[in-house]
């Protein structure tokens, strides 16, 4: 699993590559939080269970990152890593379900650092595709 920060005139443009779709979403979470803080300094002392529903993979990525940013803003919860247990296609209006565990602790700017504040996830330049045996995603964070 790999992520890169690409050139963008005003925001953070991210490219994520993974062998699995679940891994793609895990790396997207890691790349997002690395923009804001030093994820290596975050202890995995708390675990939160997360479920997200969406109509397609792009909306699922948007809702996933948006939910993690909400957890950071509302609970001051710094994410060390995310483990996506499953991304399932289900019957209904919102046919994609993501189930994950998010590991981290209360945010401490002295220990975790303060990089760039992320205001929101966007649909700008978003693309998710399977290329051969790998999955790739592109997305932009509003800073």
N, CA, C and O atoms as a GROMACS GRO file, in nm:
protein
  572
    1UNK      N    1   0.083  -0.118   0.000
    1UNK     CA    2   0.000   0.000   0.000
    1UNK      C    3   0.088   0.124   0.000
    1UNK      O    4   0.189   0.132   0.070
    2UNK      N    5   0.048   0.220  -0.080
    2UNK     CA    6   0.128   0.341  -0.099
    2UNK      C    7   0.034   0.459  -0.119
    2UNK      O    8  -0.074   0.446  -0.176
    3UNK      N    9   0.079   0.576  -0.070
    3UNK     CA   10   0.008   0.697  -0.106
    3UNK      C   11   0.108   0.806  -0.140
    3UNK      O   12   0.221   0.807  -0.090
    4UNK      N   13   0.064   0.899  -0.227
    4UNK     CA   14   0.147   1.010  -0.272
    4UNK      C   15   0.066   1.138  -0.260
    4UNK      O   16  -0.056   1.138  -0.274
    5UNK      N   17   0.137   1.248  -0.236
    5UNK     CA   18   0.075   1.379  -0.241
    5UNK      C   19   0.114   1.441  -0.375
    5UNK      O   20   0.232   1.452  -0.408
    6UNK      N   21   0.013   1.481  -0.451
    6UNK     CA   22   0.035   1.537  -0.584
    6UNK      C   23   0.023   1.689  -0.579
    6UNK      O   24  -0.031   1.745  -0.483
    7UNK      N   25   0.074   1.755  -0.682
    7UNK     CA   26   0.066   1.901  -0.689
    7UNK      C   27  -0.078   1.947  -0.705
    7UNK      O   28  -0.154   1.891  -0.784
    8UNK      N   29  -0.114   2.050  -0.628
    8UNK     CA   30  -0.245   2.113  -0.639
    8UNK      C   31  -0.227   2.258  -0.598
    8UNK      O   32  -0.155   2.286  -0.503
    9UNK      N   33  -0.292   2.352  -0.667
    9UNK     CA   34  -0.266   2.494  -0.638
    9UNK      C   35  -0.310   2.542  -0.499
    9UNK      O   36  -0.252   2.636  -0.447
   10UNK      N   37  -0.411   2.478  -0.440
   10UNK     CA   38  -0.459   2.533  -0.313
   10UNK      C   39  -0.497   2.429  -0.208
   10UNK      O   40  -0.513   2.464  -0.091
   11UNK      N   41  -0.512   2.303  -0.245
   11UNK     CA   42  -0.556   2.200  -0.152
   11UNK      C   43  -0.456   2.084  -0.152
   11UNK      O   44  -0.347   2.095  -0.207
   12UNK      N   45  -0.494   1.974  -0.091
   12UNK     CA   46  -0.408   1.856  -0.087
   12UNK      C   47  -0.468   1.749  -0.179
   12UNK      O   48  -0.580   1.704  -0.158
   13UNK      N   49  -0.392   1.711  -0.280
   13UNK     CA   50  -0.433   1.614  -0.380
   13UNK      C   51  -0.359   1.483  -0.350
   13UNK      O   52  -0.236   1.481  -0.345
   14UNK      N   53  -0.435   1.375  -0.332
   14UNK     CA   54  -0.376   1.248  -0.287
   14UNK      C   55  -0.403   1.138  -0.389
   14UNK      O   56  -0.511   1.129  -0.446
   15UNK      N   57  -0.301   1.056  -0.411
   15UNK     CA   58  -0.311   0.936  -0.496
   15UNK      C   59  -0.275   0.817  -0.408
   15UNK      O   60  -0.167   0.812  -0.350
   16UNK      N   61  -0.367   0.721  -0.399
   16UNK     CA   62  -0.348   0.602  -0.315
   16UNK      C   63  -0.350   0.479  -0.404
   16UNK      O   64  -0.431   0.468  -0.496
   17UNK      N   65  -0.259   0.385  -0.376
   17UNK     CA   66  -0.252   0.258  -0.450
   17UNK      C   67  -0.251   0.144  -0.348
   17UNK      O   68  -0.181   0.151  -0.247
   18UNK      N   69  -0.329   0.039  -0.376
   18UNK     CA   70  -0.332  -0.076  -0.286
   18UNK      C   71  -0.366  -0.203  -0.364
   18UNK      O   72  -0.423  -0.198  -0.473
   19UNK      N   73  -0.331  -0.315  -0.307
   19UNK     CA   74  -0.363  -0.445  -0.366
   19UNK      C   75  -0.511  -0.479  -0.350
   19UNK      O   76  -0.566  -0.554  -0.430
   20UNK      N   77  -0.576  -0.421  -0.246
   20UNK     CA   78  -0.716  -0.452  -0.218
   20UNK      C   79  -0.797  -0.323  -0.206
   20UNK      O   80  -0.742  -0.216  -0.179
   21UNK      N   81  -0.927  -0.335  -0.225
   21UNK     CA   82  -1.015  -0.220  -0.208
   21UNK      C   83  -1.017  -0.175  -0.062
   21UNK      O   84  -1.017  -0.056  -0.034
   22UNK      N   85  -1.018  -0.270   0.030
   22UNK     CA   86  -1.015  -0.236   0.173
   22UNK      C   87  -0.886  -0.162   0.207
   22UNK      O   88  -0.889  -0.062   0.280
   23UNK      N   89  -0.775  -0.210   0.156
   23UNK     CA   90  -0.646  -0.145   0.179
   23UNK      C   91  -0.643  -0.004   0.123
   23UNK      O   92  -0.578   0.084   0.179
   24UNK      N   93  -0.711   0.019   0.012
   24UNK     CA   94  -0.720   0.151  -0.048
   24UNK      C   95  -0.784   0.250   0.049
   24UNK      O   96  -0.737   0.363   0.064
   25UNK      N   97  -0.891   0.208   0.114
   25UNK     CA   98  -0.960   0.294   0.209
   25UNK      C   99  -0.877   0.314   0.337
   25UNK      O  100  -0.881   0.421   0.398
   26UNK      N  101  -0.804   0.211   0.377
   26UNK     CA  102  -0.714   0.224   0.493
   26UNK      C  103  -0.605   0.327   0.466
   26UNK      O  104  -0.578   0.413   0.550
   27UNK      N  105  -0.544   0.319   0.349
   27UNK     CA  106  -0.438   0.413   0.314
   27UNK      C  107  -0.490   0.554   0.294
   27UNK      O  108  -0.421   0.651   0.323
   28UNK      N  109  -0.612   0.566   0.244
   28UNK     CA  110  -0.673   0.699   0.229
   28UNK      C  111  -0.689   0.765   0.366
   28UNK      O  112  -0.667   0.885   0.381
   29UNK      N  113  -0.727   0.686   0.466
   29UNK     CA  114  -0.740   0.739   0.602
   29UNK      C  115  -0.603   0.782   0.655
   29UNK      O  116  -0.589   0.890   0.712
   30UNK      N  117  -0.503   0.697   0.637
   30UNK     CA  118  -0.367   0.727   0.684
   30UNK      C  119  -0.313   0.854   0.616
   30UNK      O  120  -0.257   0.941   0.683
   31UNK      N  121  -0.330   0.863   0.485
   31UNK     CA  122  -0.282   0.980   0.411
   31UNK      C  123  -0.352   1.107   0.458
   31UNK      O  124  -0.288   1.212   0.466
   32UNK      N  125  -0.479   1.099   0.487
   32UNK     CA  126  -0.555   1.215   0.535
   32UNK      C  127  -0.503   1.262   0.669
   32UNK      O  128  -0.480   1.382   0.689
   33UNK      N  129  -0.485   1.170   0.762
   33UNK     CA  130  -0.440   1.211   0.896
   33UNK      C  131  -0.294   1.253   0.898
   33UNK      O  132  -0.254   1.333   0.983
   34UNK      N  133  -0.214   1.201   0.807
   34UNK     CA  134  -0.075   1.242   0.799
   34UNK      C  135  -0.063   1.388   0.753
   34UNK      O  136   0.036   1.455   0.783
   35UNK      N  137  -0.162   1.436   0.681
   35UNK     CA  138  -0.166   1.578   0.643
   35UNK      C  139  -0.179   1.664   0.768
   35UNK      O  140  -0.121   1.773   0.775
   36UNK      N  141  -0.254   1.616   0.868
   36UNK     CA  142  -0.288   1.696   0.986
   36UNK      C  143  -0.191   1.680   1.102
   36UNK      O  144  -0.168   1.774   1.178
   37UNK      N  145  -0.133   1.560   1.116
   37UNK     CA  146  -0.050   1.531   1.233
   37UNK      C  147   0.048   1.419   1.202
   37UNK      O  148   0.045   1.360   1.094
   38UNK      N  149   0.135   1.390   1.298
   38UNK     CA  150   0.233   1.282   1.284
   38UNK      C  151   0.168   1.152   1.331
   38UNK      O  152   0.163   1.126   1.451
   39UNK      N  153   0.118   1.072   1.238
   39UNK     CA  154   0.044   0.951   1.274
   39UNK      C  155   0.130   0.848   1.347
   39UNK      O  156   0.078   0.767   1.423
   40UNK      N  157   0.261   0.850   1.324
   40UNK     CA  158   0.350   0.755   1.394
   40UNK      C  159   0.355   0.782   1.544
   40UNK      O  160   0.391   0.693   1.621
   41UNK      N  161   0.321   0.903   1.585
   41UNK     CA  162   0.325   0.938   1.728
   41UNK      C  163   0.194   0.906   1.800
   41UNK      O  164   0.185   0.923   1.922
   42UNK      N  165   0.092   0.862   1.727
   42UNK     CA  166  -0.039   0.834   1.786
   42UNK      C  167  -0.043   0.690   1.835
   42UNK      O  168  -0.017   0.597   1.759
   43UNK      N  169  -0.075   0.674   1.962
   43UNK     CA  170  -0.088   0.539   2.020
   43UNK      C  171  -0.223   0.480   1.981
   43UNK      O  172  -0.320   0.552   1.958
   44UNK      N  173  -0.228   0.349   1.974
   44UNK     CA  174  -0.351   0.277   1.939
   44UNK      C  175  -0.422   0.233   2.066
   44UNK      O  176  -0.455   0.115   2.082
   45UNK      N  177  -0.447   0.326   2.157
   45UNK     CA  178  -0.504   0.292   2.288
   45UNK      C  179  -0.656   0.282   2.288
   45UNK      O  180  -0.713   0.225   2.382
   46UNK      N  181  -0.722   0.335   2.187
   46UNK     CA  182  -0.868   0.327   2.176
   46UNK      C  183  -0.905   0.272   2.040
   46UNK      O  184  -0.834   0.293   1.942
   47UNK      N  185  -1.017   0.201   2.035
   47UNK     CA  186  -1.067   0.148   1.909
   47UNK      C  187  -1.212   0.192   1.891
   47UNK      O  188  -1.295   0.175   1.980
   48UNK      N  189  -1.240   0.250   1.776
   48UNK     CA  190  -1.377   0.289   1.742
   48UNK      C  191  -1.424   0.204   1.625
   48UNK      O  192  -1.349   0.182   1.530
   49UNK      N  193  -1.548   0.158   1.633
   49UNK     CA  194  -1.606   0.085   1.520
   49UNK      C  195  -1.683   0.183   1.434
   49UNK      O  196  -1.758   0.267   1.485
   50UNK      N  197  -1.664   0.172   1.304
   50UNK     CA  198  -1.724   0.265   1.210
   50UNK      C  199  -1.797   0.186   1.101
   50UNK      O  200  -1.747   0.086   1.050
   51UNK      N  201  -1.917   0.233   1.066
   51UNK     CA  202  -1.990   0.181   0.951
   51UNK      C  203  -2.033   0.298   0.865
   51UNK      O  204  -2.079   0.400   0.916
   52UNK      N  205  -2.017   0.283   0.735
   52UNK     CA  206  -2.053   0.388   0.641
   52UNK      C  207  -2.131   0.324   0.526
   52UNK      O  208  -2.093   0.219   0.476
   53UNK      N  209  -2.240   0.388   0.487
   53UNK     CA  210  -2.321   0.344   0.373
   53UNK      C  211  -2.310   0.447   0.260
   53UNK      O  212  -2.301   0.567   0.286
   54UNK      N  213  -2.312   0.398   0.136
   54UNK     CA  214  -2.305   0.489   0.022
   54UNK      C  215  -2.361   0.422  -0.103
   54UNK      O  216  -2.376   0.300  -0.109
   55UNK      N  217  -2.391   0.505  -0.203
   55UNK     CA  218  -2.451   0.453  -0.327
   55UNK      C  219  -2.347   0.402  -0.426
   55UNK      O  220  -2.380   0.320  -0.513
   56UNK      N  221  -2.221   0.449  -0.416
   56UNK     CA  222  -2.115   0.402  -0.505
   56UNK      C  223  -1.981   0.417  -0.434
   56UNK      O  224  -1.975   0.470  -0.323
   57UNK      N  225  -1.874   0.372  -0.496
   57UNK     CA  226  -1.743   0.373  -0.430
   57UNK      C  227  -1.691   0.514  -0.405
   57UNK      O  228  -1.627   0.539  -0.303
   58UNK      N  229  -1.718   0.606  -0.497
   58UNK     CA  230  -1.673   0.744  -0.477
   58UNK      C  231  -1.742   0.805  -0.355
   58UNK      O  232  -1.678   0.869  -0.271
   59UNK      N  233  -1.874   0.785  -0.346
   59UNK     CA  234  -1.945   0.837  -0.230
   59UNK      C  235  -1.899   0.766  -0.103
   59UNK      O  236  -1.893   0.828   0.003
   60UNK      N  237  -1.866   0.639  -0.112
   60UNK     CA  238  -1.818   0.565   0.005
   60UNK      C  239  -1.685   0.624   0.055
   60UNK      O  240  -1.666   0.640   0.175
   61UNK      N  241  -1.594   0.655  -0.037
   61UNK     CA  242  -1.468   0.718   0.003
   61UNK      C  243  -1.494   0.854   0.065
   61UNK      O  244  -1.436   0.888   0.168
   62UNK      N  245  -1.580   0.932   0.002
   62UNK     CA  246  -1.615   1.064   0.056
   62UNK      C  247  -1.672   1.052   0.197
   62UNK      O  248  -1.627   1.121   0.289
   63UNK      N  249  -1.770   0.964   0.215
   63UNK     CA  250  -1.835   0.947   0.345
   63UNK      C  251  -1.738   0.893   0.450
   63UNK      O  252  -1.745   0.932   0.567
   64UNK      N  253  -1.648   0.805   0.412
   64UNK     CA  254  -1.547   0.747   0.500
   64UNK      C  255  -1.454   0.855   0.555
   64UNK      O  256  -1.439   0.869   0.676
   65UNK      N  257  -1.394   0.932   0.466
   65UNK     CA  258  -1.301   1.036   0.510
   65UNK      C  259  -1.377   1.145   0.585
   65UNK      O  260  -1.328   1.195   0.687
   66UNK      N  261  -1.494   1.182   0.537
   66UNK     CA  262  -1.576   1.282   0.605
   66UNK      C  263  -1.608   1.238   0.747
   66UNK      O  264  -1.603   1.318   0.840
   67UNK      N  265  -1.642   1.111   0.766
   67UNK     CA  266  -1.673   1.058   0.899
   67UNK      C  267  -1.550   1.062   0.990
   67UNK      O  268  -1.561   1.096   1.108
   68UNK      N  269  -1.434   1.027   0.936
   68UNK     CA  270  -1.311   1.031   1.017
   68UNK      C  271  -1.276   1.174   1.057
   68UNK      O  272  -1.230   1.198   1.169
   69UNK      N  273  -1.297   1.269   0.967
   69UNK     CA  274  -1.273   1.410   1.001
   69UNK      C  275  -1.372   1.458   1.108
   69UNK      O  276  -1.335   1.537   1.195
   70UNK      N  277  -1.496   1.411   1.101
   70UNK     CA  278  -1.595   1.444   1.203
   70UNK      C  279  -1.553   1.390   1.340
   70UNK      O  280  -1.567   1.459   1.442
   71UNK      N  281  -1.502   1.268   1.343
   71UNK     CA  282  -1.453   1.209   1.469
   71UNK      C  283  -1.338   1.293   1.524
   71UNK      O  284  -1.331   1.317   1.645
   72UNK      N  285  -1.248   1.336   1.437
   72UNK     CA  286  -1.136   1.419   1.481
   72UNK      C  287  -1.187   1.552   1.537
   72UNK      O  288  -1.144   1.595   1.645
   73UNK      N  289  -1.277   1.617   1.465
   73UNK     CA  290  -1.326   1.749   1.506
   73UNK      C  291  -1.417   1.743   1.629
   73UNK      O  292  -1.408   1.829   1.716
   74UNK      N  293  -1.505   1.645   1.637
   74UNK     CA  294  -1.603   1.641   1.745
   74UNK      C  295  -1.552   1.572   1.872
   74UNK      O  296  -1.591   1.609   1.983
   75UNK      N  297  -1.466   1.474   1.856
   75UNK     CA  298  -1.417   1.397   1.972
   75UNK      C  299  -1.270   1.420   2.000
   75UNK      O  300  -1.217   1.367   2.098
   76UNK      N  301  -1.203   1.499   1.915
   76UNK     CA  302  -1.059   1.521   1.927
   76UNK      C  303  -0.984   1.388   1.927
   76UNK      O  304  -0.893   1.366   2.007
   77UNK      N  305  -1.026   1.300   1.837
   77UNK     CA  306  -0.969   1.166   1.827
   77UNK      C  307  -0.870   1.161   1.711
   77UNK      O  308  -0.907   1.177   1.595
   78UNK      N  309  -0.743   1.139   1.745
   78UNK     CA  310  -0.637   1.127   1.644
   78UNK      C  311  -0.628   0.982   1.598
   78UNK      O  312  -0.622   0.891   1.680
   79UNK      N  313  -0.627   0.961   1.469
   79UNK     CA  314  -0.624   0.827   1.412
   79UNK      C  315  -0.480   0.785   1.384
   79UNK      O  316  -0.405   0.854   1.316
   80UNK      N  317  -0.443   0.670   1.440
   80UNK     CA  318  -0.312   0.610   1.411
   80UNK      C  319  -0.321   0.523   1.287
   80UNK      O  320  -0.234   0.526   1.200
   81UNK      N  321  -0.429   0.444   1.280
   81UNK     CA  322  -0.451   0.358   1.164
   81UNK      C  323  -0.597   0.316   1.159
   81UNK      O  324  -0.670   0.326   1.258
   82UNK      N  325  -0.637   0.270   1.044
   82UNK     CA  326  -0.772   0.217   1.024
   82UNK      C  327  -0.760   0.078   0.964
   82UNK      O  328  -0.674   0.053   0.879
   83UNK      N  329  -0.846  -0.010   1.008
   83UNK     CA  330  -0.851  -0.145   0.951
   83UNK      C  331  -0.992  -0.165   0.896
   83UNK      O  332  -1.088  -0.175   0.972
   84UNK      N  333  -1.003  -0.170   0.765
   84UNK     CA  334  -1.132  -0.191   0.701
   84UNK      C  335  -1.156  -0.341   0.696
   84UNK      O  336  -1.087  -0.415   0.626
   85UNK      N  337  -1.256  -0.384   0.771
   85UNK     CA  338  -1.287  -0.527   0.778
   85UNK      C  339  -1.355  -0.575   0.652
   85UNK      O  340  -1.330  -0.686   0.604
   86UNK      N  341  -1.443  -0.491   0.596
   86UNK     CA  342  -1.516  -0.532   0.476
   86UNK      C  343  -1.576  -0.413   0.404
   86UNK      O  344  -1.615  -0.314   0.465
   87UNK      N  345  -1.580  -0.426   0.274
   87UNK     CA  346  -1.661  -0.338   0.190
   87UNK      C  347  -1.752  -0.432   0.113
   87UNK      O  348  -1.707  -0.511   0.030
   88UNK      N  349  -1.881  -0.422   0.144
   88UNK     CA  350  -1.977  -0.517   0.088
   88UNK      C  351  -2.078  -0.445   0.001
   88UNK      O  352  -2.114  -0.330   0.025
   89UNK      N  353  -2.124  -0.516  -0.100
   89UNK     CA  354  -2.235  -0.470  -0.181
   89UNK      C  355  -2.360  -0.533  -0.122
   89UNK      O  356  -2.367  -0.655  -0.105
   90UNK      N  357  -2.458  -0.450  -0.091
   90UNK     CA  358  -2.581  -0.498  -0.029
   90UNK      C  359  -2.701  -0.452  -0.112
   90UNK      O  360  -2.687  -0.368  -0.200
   91UNK      N  361  -2.817  -0.508  -0.082
   91UNK     CA  362  -2.940  -0.467  -0.150
   91UNK      C  363  -2.987  -0.333  -0.094
   91UNK      O  364  -2.966  -0.304   0.023
   92UNK      N  365  -3.049  -0.253  -0.179
   92UNK     CA  366  -3.109  -0.130  -0.130
   92UNK      C  367  -3.060  -0.006  -0.200
   92UNK      O  368  -2.984  -0.012  -0.297
   93UNK      N  369  -3.107   0.106  -0.148
   93UNK     CA  370  -3.077   0.236  -0.208
   93UNK      C  371  -2.930   0.274  -0.193
   93UNK      O  372  -2.873   0.338  -0.281
   94UNK      N  373  -2.868   0.236  -0.082
   94UNK     CA  374  -2.726   0.262  -0.060
   94UNK      C  375  -2.655   0.127  -0.055
   94UNK      O  376  -2.637   0.070   0.052
   95UNK      N  377  -2.615   0.076  -0.172
   95UNK     CA  378  -2.570  -0.063  -0.181
   95UNK      C  379  -2.430  -0.094  -0.131
   95UNK      O  380  -2.391  -0.211  -0.130
   96UNK      N  381  -2.352   0.006  -0.090
   96UNK     CA  382  -2.218  -0.023  -0.040
   96UNK      C  383  -2.211   0.002   0.110
   96UNK      O  384  -2.255   0.105   0.160
   97UNK      N  385  -2.154  -0.095   0.181
   97UNK     CA  386  -2.136  -0.086   0.326
   97UNK      C  387  -1.990  -0.107   0.358
   97UNK      O  388  -1.930  -0.206   0.316
   98UNK      N  389  -1.932  -0.015   0.432
   98UNK     CA  390  -1.795  -0.026   0.480
   98UNK      C  391  -1.800  -0.047   0.630
   98UNK      O  392  -1.865   0.029   0.702
   99UNK      N  393  -1.731  -0.150   0.678
   99UNK     CA  394  -1.718  -0.175   0.822
   99UNK      C  395  -1.570  -0.169   0.856
   99UNK      O  396  -1.487  -0.232   0.791
  100UNK      N  397  -1.537  -0.091   0.960
  100UNK     CA  398  -1.396  -0.073   0.994
  100UNK      C  399  -1.378  -0.052   1.143
  100UNK      O  400  -1.471  -0.024   1.217
  101UNK      N  401  -1.253  -0.067   1.183
  101UNK     CA  402  -1.208  -0.031   1.318
  101UNK      C  403  -1.102   0.078   1.301
  101UNK      O  404  -1.013   0.068   1.216
  102UNK      N  405  -1.114   0.182   1.382
  102UNK     CA  406  -1.021   0.294   1.376
  102UNK      C  407  -0.946   0.298   1.510
  102UNK      O  408  -1.009   0.300   1.616
  103UNK      N  409  -0.814   0.298   1.503
  103UNK     CA  410  -0.730   0.293   1.622
  103UNK      C  411  -0.664   0.429   1.644
  103UNK      O  412  -0.616   0.492   1.550
  104UNK      N  413  -0.664   0.473   1.769
  104UNK     CA  414  -0.602   0.601   1.799
  104UNK      C  415  -0.620   0.640   1.944
  104UNK      O  416  -0.638   0.555   2.031
  105UNK      N  417  -0.614   0.772   1.968
  105UNK     CA  418  -0.626   0.825   2.103
  105UNK      C  419  -0.665   0.972   2.096
  105UNK      O  420  -0.676   1.029   1.987
  106UNK      N  421  -0.687   1.031   2.211
  106UNK     CA  422  -0.719   1.173   2.216
  106UNK      C  423  -0.603   1.254   2.159
  106UNK      O  424  -0.487   1.230   2.189
  107UNK      N  425  -0.639   1.349   2.076
  107UNK     CA  426  -0.539   1.432   2.009
  107UNK      C  427  -0.465   1.521   2.108
  107UNK      O  428  -0.528   1.592   2.188
  108UNK      N  429  -0.333   1.518   2.103
  108UNK     CA  430  -0.247   1.603   2.185
  108UNK      C  431  -0.150   1.674   2.090
  108UNK      O  432  -0.055   1.612   2.041
  109UNK      N  433  -0.174   1.804   2.063
  109UNK     CA  434  -0.088   1.874   1.966
  109UNK      C  435   0.060   1.874   2.002
  109UNK      O  436   0.145   1.879   1.913
  110UNK      N  437   0.092   1.869   2.131
  110UNK     CA  438   0.232   1.867   2.171
  110UNK      C  439   0.300   1.738   2.130
  110UNK      O  440   0.417   1.738   2.090
  111UNK      N  441   0.229   1.628   2.140
  111UNK     CA  442   0.288   1.498   2.108
  111UNK      C  443   0.266   1.458   1.961
  111UNK      O  444   0.354   1.399   1.899
  112UNK      N  445   0.149   1.490   1.907
  112UNK     CA  446   0.114   1.448   1.772
  112UNK      C  447   0.150   1.551   1.665
  112UNK      O  448   0.146   1.522   1.546
  113UNK      N  449   0.186   1.670   1.709
  113UNK     CA  450   0.221   1.775   1.614
  113UNK      C  451   0.097   1.841   1.554
  113UNK      O  452  -0.015   1.792   1.568
  114UNK      N  453   0.121   1.952   1.489
  114UNK     CA  454   0.016   2.025   1.418
  114UNK      C  455   0.069   2.059   1.282
  114UNK      O  456   0.161   2.140   1.268
  115UNK      N  457   0.012   1.999   1.181
  115UNK     CA  458   0.053   2.029   1.044
  115UNK      C  459  -0.051   2.120   0.981
  115UNK      O  460  -0.064   2.235   1.022
  116UNK      N  461  -0.124   2.071   0.884
  116UNK     CA  462  -0.222   2.150   0.812
  116UNK      C  463  -0.362   2.106   0.853
  116UNK      O  464  -0.391   1.987   0.860
  117UNK      N  465  -0.449   2.202   0.881
  117UNK     CA  466  -0.587   2.170   0.914
  117UNK      C  467  -0.664   2.132   0.789
  117UNK      O  468  -0.661   2.203   0.688
  118UNK      N  469  -0.733   2.019   0.795
  118UNK     CA  470  -0.818   1.976   0.684
  118UNK      C  471  -0.961   2.016   0.717
  118UNK      O  472  -1.017   1.975   0.819
  119UNK      N  473  -1.020   2.098   0.630
  119UNK     CA  474  -1.157   2.144   0.651
  119UNK      C  475  -1.259   2.039   0.610
  119UNK      O  476  -1.358   2.017   0.680
  120UNK      N  477  -1.233   1.974   0.496
  120UNK     CA  478  -1.334   1.882   0.444
  120UNK      C  479  -1.278   1.791   0.335
  120UNK      O  480  -1.177   1.822   0.272
  121UNK      N  481  -1.346   1.681   0.316
  121UNK     CA  482  -1.325   1.593   0.202
  121UNK      C  483  -1.401   1.656   0.085
  121UNK      O  484  -1.501   1.724   0.106
  122UNK      N  485  -1.353   1.633  -0.038
  122UNK     CA  486  -1.424   1.686  -0.155
  122UNK      C  487  -1.441   1.576  -0.260
  122UNK      O  488  -1.379   1.470  -0.252
  123UNK      N  489  -1.526   1.605  -0.358
  123UNK     CA  490  -1.538   1.518  -0.475
  123UNK      C  491  -1.446   1.564  -0.587
  123UNK      O  492  -1.439   1.499  -0.692
  124UNK      N  493  -1.375   1.672  -0.567
  124UNK     CA  494  -1.289   1.729  -0.670
  124UNK      C  495  -1.182   1.628  -0.714
  124UNK      O  496  -1.111   1.571  -0.631
  125UNK      N  497  -1.172   1.607  -0.843
  125UNK     CA  498  -1.073   1.517  -0.905
  125UNK      C  499  -1.081   1.373  -0.854
  125UNK      O  500  -0.988   1.296  -0.874
  126UNK      N  501  -1.191   1.337  -0.788
  126UNK     CA  502  -1.201   1.202  -0.730
  126UNK      C  503  -1.218   1.097  -0.839
  126UNK      O  504  -1.296   1.112  -0.934
  127UNK      N  505  -1.142   0.990  -0.821
  127UNK     CA  506  -1.149   0.878  -0.914
  127UNK      C  507  -1.105   0.753  -0.838
  127UNK      O  508  -1.004   0.755  -0.767
  128UNK      N  509  -1.182   0.646  -0.852
  128UNK     CA  510  -1.144   0.515  -0.795
  128UNK      C  511  -1.152   0.415  -0.909
  128UNK      O  512  -1.253   0.408  -0.980
  129UNK      N  513  -1.046   0.337  -0.926
  129UNK     CA  514  -1.047   0.238  -1.034
  129UNK      C  515  -0.959   0.120  -0.999
  129UNK      O  516  -0.867   0.129  -0.917
  130UNK      N  517  -0.989   0.009  -1.064
  130UNK     CA  518  -0.904  -0.108  -1.052
  130UNK      C  519  -0.818  -0.112  -1.178
  130UNK      O  520  -0.868  -0.115  -1.290
  131UNK      N  521  -0.687  -0.110  -1.156
  131UNK     CA  522  -0.591  -0.111  -1.266
  131UNK      C  523  -0.512  -0.241  -1.255
  131UNK      O  524  -0.424  -0.255  -1.170
  132UNK      N  525  -0.545  -0.336  -1.342
  132UNK     CA  526  -0.482  -0.468  -1.332
  132UNK      C  527  -0.522  -0.533  -1.201
  132UNK      O  528  -0.641  -0.551  -1.173
  133UNK      N  529  -0.423  -0.567  -1.120
  133UNK     CA  530  -0.450  -0.632  -0.991
  133UNK      C  531  -0.455  -0.532  -0.876
  133UNK      O  532  -0.475  -0.572  -0.761
  134UNK      N  533  -0.436  -0.404  -0.905
  134UNK     CA  534  -0.430  -0.303  -0.799
  134UNK      C  535  -0.549  -0.209  -0.806
  134UNK      O  536  -0.614  -0.193  -0.910
  135UNK      N  537  -0.576  -0.147  -0.693
  135UNK     CA  538  -0.677  -0.042  -0.683
  135UNK      C  539  -0.608   0.092  -0.669
  135UNK      O  540  -0.505   0.104  -0.602
  136UNK      N  541  -0.665   0.195  -0.733
  136UNK     CA  542  -0.612   0.330  -0.722
  136UNK      C  543  -0.724   0.428  -0.693
  136UNK      O  544  -0.836   0.413  -0.739
  137UNK      N  545  -0.689   0.529  -0.613
  137UNK     CA  546  -0.784   0.636  -0.584
  137UNK      C  547  -0.712   0.770  -0.591
  137UNK      O  548  -0.596   0.781  -0.553
  138UNK      N  549  -0.784   0.869  -0.638
  138UNK     CA  550  -0.738   1.007  -0.638
  138UNK      C  551  -0.847   1.089  -0.567
  138UNK      O  552  -0.965   1.071  -0.594
  139UNK      N  553  -0.807   1.178  -0.477
  139UNK     CA  554  -0.904   1.265  -0.413
  139UNK      C  555  -0.836   1.389  -0.358
  139UNK      O  556  -0.714   1.393  -0.341
  140UNK      N  557  -0.916   1.491  -0.330
  140UNK     CA  558  -0.866   1.620  -0.283
  140UNK      C  559  -0.925   1.652  -0.147
  140UNK      O  560  -1.045   1.636  -0.125
  141UNK      N  561  -0.839   1.698  -0.056
  141UNK     CA  562  -0.882   1.746   0.075
  141UNK      C  563  -0.879   1.898   0.073
  141UNK      O  564  -0.782   1.958   0.029
  142UNK      N  565  -0.986   1.959   0.121
  142UNK     CA  566  -0.993   2.105   0.131
  142UNK      C  567  -0.920   2.147   0.258
  142UNK      O  568  -0.956   2.104   0.368
  143UNK      N  569  -0.819   2.232   0.243
  143UNK     CA  570  -0.743   2.278   0.361
  143UNK      C  571  -0.763   2.428   0.384
  143UNK      O  572  -0.707   2.484   0.478
   0.00000   0.00000   0.00000
